[in-house]
């Protein structure tokens, strides 16, 4: 069942460069990469360049859940693609973020993640990524 896909599109009230850069800035990323509302901020380290790696350790109760990956494509500000390695993903799972400027202050983000272990994992990631994009909206509004 590794051909399962998540696709989410969200429109944000922020310039395209600001939205794109938030995904590569560890201080910003800790504020919005929260797949469950109310969870503590994760630990984030990254080397935001093609071939660079990232590490996000999410805190869920007493558990520490590592998420790592490699930046496969960094085309500022249009596209960001990275591998997604976690206890809940399969080999070769990738996340692609396509950014489109709708106007000078509005950006559409299309997030696609491919390859999941099973439908439950796909569904959980869809909920998680939706929450992340919602939190990104809040984070960018607070930053402006």
ChimeraX attribute file (.defattr): number of C-alpha atoms within 10 A of each C-alpha:
attribute: neighborCount
match mode: 1-to-1
recipient: residues
	/A:1	10
	/A:2	16
	/A:3	10
	/A:4	15
	/A:5	19
	/A:6	18
	/A:7	15
	/A:8	15
	/A:9	15
	/A:10	14
	/A:11	17
	/A:12	22
	/A:13	17
	/A:14	20
	/A:15	19
	/A:16	23
	/A:17	16
	/A:18	15
	/A:19	22
	/A:20	24
	/A:21	15
	/A:22	18
	/A:23	18
	/A:24	18
	/A:25	15
	/A:26	19
	/A:27	13
	/A:28	17
	/A:29	23
	/A:30	20
	/A:31	18
	/A:32	23
	/A:33	23
	/A:34	24
	/A:35	20
	/A:36	15
	/A:37	12
	/A:38	7
	/A:39	13
	/A:40	14
	/A:41	16
	/A:42	21
	/A:43	16
	/A:44	20
	/A:45	18
	/A:46	18
	/A:47	15
	/A:48	19
	/A:49	16
	/A:50	15
	/A:51	13
	/A:52	15
	/A:53	17
	/A:54	20
	/A:55	18
	/A:56	22
	/A:57	18
	/A:58	21
	/A:59	16
	/A:60	12
	/A:61	8
	/A:62	6
	/A:63	9
	/A:64	13
	/A:65	15
	/A:66	16
	/A:67	18
	/A:68	18
	/A:69	20
	/A:70	21
	/A:71	21
	/A:72	18
	/A:73	18
	/A:74	19
	/A:75	14
	/A:76	12
	/A:77	17
	/A:78	15
	/A:79	16
	/A:80	23
	/A:81	20
	/A:82	24
	/A:83	22
	/A:84	22
	/A:85	18
	/A:86	16
	/A:87	8
	/A:88	15
	/A:89	20
	/A:90	16
	/A:91	13
	/A:92	14
	/A:93	20
	/A:94	22
	/A:95	22
	/A:96	19
	/A:97	23
	/A:98	18
	/A:99	24
	/A:100	18
	/A:101	19
	/A:102	14
	/A:103	12
	/A:104	11
	/A:105	13
	/A:106	16
	/A:107	22
	/A:108	21
	/A:109	23
	/A:110	16
	/A:111	21
	/A:112	18
	/A:113	23
	/A:114	20
	/A:115	21
	/A:116	24
	/A:117	16
	/A:118	15
	/A:119	13
	/A:120	10
	/A:121	15
	/A:122	22
	/A:123	15
	/A:124	14
	/A:125	19
	/A:126	20
	/A:127	15
	/A:128	17
	/A:129	22
	/A:130	20
	/A:131	18
	/A:132	20
	/A:133	22
	/A:134	19
	/A:135	19
	/A:136	22
	/A:137	18
	/A:138	15
	/A:139	16
	/A:140	19
	/A:141	12
	/A:142	8
	/A:143	8
	/A:144	7
